[in-house]
Amino acid sequence: MLPLYREFVKSRRYAERWSRAVREADLDTLLRMFRKQVPNAQLNSFSTNGIGFFVDLIFAGPVGHYTNATTIIPGMAQFTFSTPVLRHISATVIPLYRKLAASRLFARHVAEAINRNNEEKLKRLLRHYVKSRFLVGINIQDSGFYLSFKFPGSRLIYRNQFFLDKVP
């Protein structure tokens, strides 16, 4: 996901096209754009609902599938997705995802906090890498976490989610 988030930050035009495709629930455009940035990713699924996108990536066992998403909390809006918000969230999560990818020890500590439902430990771990004055929450949900963002002048709460899709 890092190449995709980097492209959102680097290219406003790319982020605008992506956001428009999310709002229009144009899955074909999103997949084409995704494949251009992350050509070797093994996808289990890819979806959009007009207020966000979900990328379900396949990893070797025992991991299975990780899902990464950026979306508005369901029920708050329809066919709304902000390019400036996407770019801000992307810039904000890049250091965290870079650290998760580069450090098995850090990833293990994050996984332990999630598995033990220790939200305070998770917050301590992630806050060092997620720096935004618009961050309003770091929470554990199911087998992962989500970061909540609230921007001035908007009633919407955006989430960047990262969770393990456990395979039976």
C-alpha positions in Angstrom: 0.0 0.0 0.0 2.9 2.3 0.5 3.4 3.1 -3.2 -0.3 4.0 -3.5 -0.2 6.3 -0.5 3.0 7.9 -1.7 1.3 8.6 -5.1 -1.7 10.2 -3.4 0.7 12.6 -1.6 2.9 13.2 -4.6 0.2 13.8 -7.2 -2.9 15.9 -6.4 -4.2 15.0 -9.9 -3.8 11.2 -9.2 -5.6 11.7 -5.8 -8.4 13.7 -7.4 -9.0 10.9 -10.0 -8.9 8.3 -7.3 -11.4 10.3 -5.1 -13.7 10.8 -8.0 -13.7 7.1 -8.8 -14.5 6.3 -5.1 -17.4 8.7 -5.1 -18.7 7.2 -8.4 -18.0 3.7 -7.1 -16.0 3.1 -10.2 -14.2 -0.1 -9.3 -12.6 -0.6 -12.8 -10.9 2.8 -12.6 -9.7 2.2 -9.0 -8.3 -1.3 -9.9 -6.5 0.1 -12.9 -5.0 2.9 -10.9 -4.1 0.6 -8.0 -2.4 -1.9 -10.4 -0.3 0.9 -11.9 1.1 1.8 -8.5 1.2 -1.7 -6.9 1.5 -4.1 -9.9 2.8 -7.1 -7.9 0.3 -7.0 -5.1 -1.7 -10.2 -4.7 -5.3 -9.2 -4.2 -7.9 -11.3 -2.5 -10.5 -8.6 -3.1 -10.9 -4.9 -3.8 -14.0 -2.9 -3.2 -15.5 0.5 -2.9 -18.8 1.8 -1.6 -18.9 5.4 -2.7 -17.4 6.6 0.7 -14.1 4.7 0.7 -12.1 1.8 -0.6 -10.9 -1.5 0.8 -7.9 -3.5 -0.4 -7.6 -7.1 0.8 -4.1 -8.3 0.2 -3.0 -12.0 0.2 0.0 -13.0 2.3 1.6 -16.4 2.9 0.3 -18.5 5.8 -0.2 -18.2 8.6 -0.9 -14.6 8.0 -3.6 -15.0 5.3 -5.1 -11.7 4.3 -4.6 -8.1 5.5 -7.2 -5.5 4.7 -6.3 -1.8 4.4 -9.0 0.8 3.9 -9.7 4.5 3.9 -13.3 5.3 4.4 -15.9 7.5 6.0 -17.9 5.9 8.9 -20.9 4.3 7.2 -24.2 6.1 7.6 -22.6 9.6 7.8 -22.6 10.3 4.0 -23.1 8.8 0.6 -20.9 9.3 -2.5 -18.6 11.7 -0.6 -14.8 11.3 -0.5 -12.5 14.3 -0.1 -9.2 14.5 -2.1 -7.5 16.8 0.4 -8.5 14.5 3.3 -7.2 11.5 1.3 -3.9 13.2 0.7 -3.6 14.2 4.4 -4.4 10.8 5.7 -2.0 9.2 3.2 0.9 11.5 4.3 0.0 10.8 7.9 0.0 7.0 7.7 3.1 6.5 5.5 5.6 6.6 8.4 3.5 4.1 10.3 3.2 1.6 7.4 6.9 2.1 6.5 7.8 1.1 10.1 5.4 -1.9 10.1 7.0 -3.1 6.9 10.6 -2.5 8.0 10.5 -3.7 11.6 9.3 -7.2 12.5 9.8 -6.3 16.2 7.6 -3.2 15.9 5.0 -5.2 13.9 5.1 -7.9 16.6 4.5 -5.3 19.4 1.6 -3.9 17.5 0.1 -7.4 17.0 0.6 -8.2 20.7 -1.2 -5.0 21.7 -4.1 -5.9 19.4 -4.3 -9.6 20.4 -4.3 -8.5 24.1 -6.9 -5.8 23.4 -4.4 -3.3 24.9 -5.5 -0.1 23.4 -3.3 2.1 25.5 -0.2 0.2 24.4 -1.3 0.4 20.8 -1.8 4.2 21.1 1.7 4.6 22.6 3.2 2.5 19.8 1.3 4.3 16.9 1.3 7.9 18.1 5.0 8.1 17.5 4.5 7.5 13.8 1.0 8.9 13.2 1.2 12.7 13.6 -1.8 14.7 12.7 -3.7 17.4 14.6 -6.8 15.9 13.0 -6.3 12.4 14.5 -9.1 11.9 17.0 -8.7 8.2 17.8 -6.7 5.1 17.6 -8.8 2.0 18.3 -8.6 -1.8 18.2 -11.3 -3.5 16.2 -11.5 -7.2 15.6 -8.0 -8.3 14.6 -6.6 -4.9 13.7 -6.8 -1.1 14.3 -8.3 2.0 12.9 -7.2 5.6 13.0 -10.0 8.1 13.1 -9.7 11.6 11.6 -12.0 14.6 12.0 -11.3 17.7 9.9 -12.5 21.3 10.6 -15.7 22.3 9.0 -16.8 18.7 8.4 -19.1 16.5 10.4 -17.6 13.4 8.7 -15.1 11.1 10.4 -12.7 9.3 8.1 -11.0 6.1 9.1 -7.8 4.4 7.9 -8.2 0.8 8.8 -5.7 -2.0 9.0 -6.8 -5.5 10.0 -6.1 -9.2 9.6 -8.7 -11.1 7.8 -8.4 -14.4 9.6 -8.6 -17.5 7.4 -10.3 -20.5 9.1 
